[in-house]
Amino acid sequence: MTQFDAKVLDAFLEQQEKLFPEIVAETREEADDFLAECMAVVVESKQEVWDYFEEEGVDIAGMDEDDILEADEVFDIGDGRYLIVEC
């Protein structure tokens, strides 16, 4: 059963090399399985990315919104949502 929609999976497949030194998934099914295993999350806005990092206790002192959105584990889905992958 797919946990992530096609836009999320495609964004991950296209951008995965910014976080991983090699390809970890080649198909949507592989990407879905990998993201589920990593307990990746999709948030609905830039503010929710910020909130997620604060809730997880990530040290974001001195960072601004752009810094957080450019973090390797943050993937812009392209429709206002963001995928956060922390494996």
C-alpha positions in Angstrom: 0.0 0.0 0.0 1.4 3.4 -1.0 1.8 5.8 1.8 3.0 8.8 -0.3 1.4 10.3 -3.4 3.0 10.4 -6.8 4.2 14.0 -6.5 6.0 13.2 -3.3 7.6 10.1 -4.7 8.7 11.8 -7.9 10.2 14.7 -6.0 12.2 12.2 -3.9 13.3 10.2 -6.9 14.5 13.4 -8.6 16.3 14.9 -5.6 17.5 11.9 -3.6 21.2 12.5 -4.5 21.3 15.7 -2.4 20.9 13.5 0.7 22.4 10.2 -0.3 25.7 9.6 -2.1 24.1 6.9 -4.3 20.6 6.2 -5.7 18.5 4.5 -3.0 15.3 4.0 -5.1 14.7 3.8 -8.8 10.9 3.4 -8.9 8.0 4.9 -7.1 7.4 1.6 -5.3 11.0 1.5 -4.1 10.8 5.1 -3.1 7.6 4.6 -1.1 9.1 1.6 0.7 12.3 3.5 1.5 10.4 6.6 2.8 8.1 4.5 4.9 11.1 2.7 6.4 12.7 6.0 7.2 9.5 7.3 8.7 9.7 10.3 6.3 7.0 13.0 6.8 5.2 15.4 4.4 4.4 18.8 5.8 2.1 21.3 4.2 4.1 24.5 4.4 7.4 26.2 5.1 6.3 27.0 8.6 5.5 23.3 9.2 9.1 22.4 8.2 10.3 24.9 10.8 7.9 23.5 13.4 9.0 19.9 12.7 12.7 20.7 13.3 11.8 22.5 16.5 9.7 19.6 17.7 12.4 17.1 16.9 15.0 19.1 18.9 17.1 19.9 15.9 19.5 22.8 16.6 18.3 25.5 14.3 19.8 28.4 16.2 21.1 31.0 13.8 19.3 29.4 10.8 16.7 31.2 8.8 13.8 29.8 6.7 16.0 29.5 3.6 18.7 27.6 5.5 16.2 25.1 6.7 14.5 24.7 3.4 17.9 24.0 1.8 18.8 21.3 4.4 19.7 18.0 2.7 16.8 16.2 4.4 14.2 18.7 3.1 12.7 18.0 -0.4 10.6 20.7 -2.1 7.6 18.8 -3.6 6.8 21.8 -5.8 3.2 22.4 -4.7 3.9 24.1 -1.3 4.5 20.9 0.5 7.8 19.5 1.7 9.1 16.0 2.3 11.4 15.6 5.3 13.6 12.5 5.3 15.7 11.6 8.3 17.2 8.1 8.0 
